[in-house]
Amino acid sequence: MNMSKEQSKELDMAITFAQQSIYDGADFLGEWRGWNVYEPTFADDEPRFIGFPQYILCKSGKCRWTANDTESRAIMNIFYEDD
């Protein structure tokens, strides 16, 4: 995937944000309500039981976790509706 310098910088921010928690990295999923959505990832394939899925939302040089289950569900419905 060819990324602009700005997109690459934001991905690096999302990865750092994920690593400040329990995750090893992050993958870009797409856009939702003006936010770029990143899925936090682990470096291995070990199963994890961490609760309801959380996503990293980035915009204007800032990142945050999804605020609640409602935001997470809305994102899951867009990016994982066929899974």
N, C-alpha and C positions, 0 to 999 in steps of 0.2 A: 504494500500500500504506500503510495507516495503521499507524504505529508508535508505541509508547509512548515516553515520554521516555527510559526506560532502554534500550530497543531502539535508539533513535536515537543515544544516547551510545555504545553498544557498537559500532554500525556506524561511527561516527566514529573510534573506537579502532582498529577493523580497517583502515579506510582509511589512517590514520596509520601503522599497523604495516606495511602494504603499501608505502607511500611511502618508508619507511625502507630498503626494499630497491630493486628495480628497477621496481616496479609503480607505476601511477598511481592505483589505487583498489581497491575490493573490493565484491563483491556477496554478499548473504546467500543461502545455499543451503538451509539447514535445520538440523535438530539431529541429532547423532550421538553416542551414548554420553555424553549429558549435556553435550556441548559444542555451542555454536553454530558452524556451519561457514560460512566466507566464502571465496569464490573470488577470488584476486587478479586484477586486470584491468589492461589497458593502454588508453590513451585513443584509440588508433587501431586499425585493422584489419590492420596489418602482421603478417606471419607472424614468429614468434619460435621459436627453437630453444634452449630453456632446460633441457632434461632432463625427468626424470619430474615430473608435476604435483605441486605442493605446495598445501596449503590452510592457511588461517588458522583456528585453533581458539580460541574465546574462552569464558571462564567466570569468574564471580566477579571481574569487573573486570580480568582478565589475558588476554593473547593470546599464542599461540605458533604456530610452524609445525608442520605434521605432522612427527612424529619420524622416520618412515622410509617406505619404499615400501609396507609392509604397511598402515599407517594410510591412506595415500593411496589404495591399491587398494580398501580397505573403503569409503571415502567414494565413490569413483568407482562402485563396484558399487551403491550406494544411489541416488545422484543422477543417474547416467548409464547405468543398466542397459539402457535401450532405444535408446541412441544408437549 
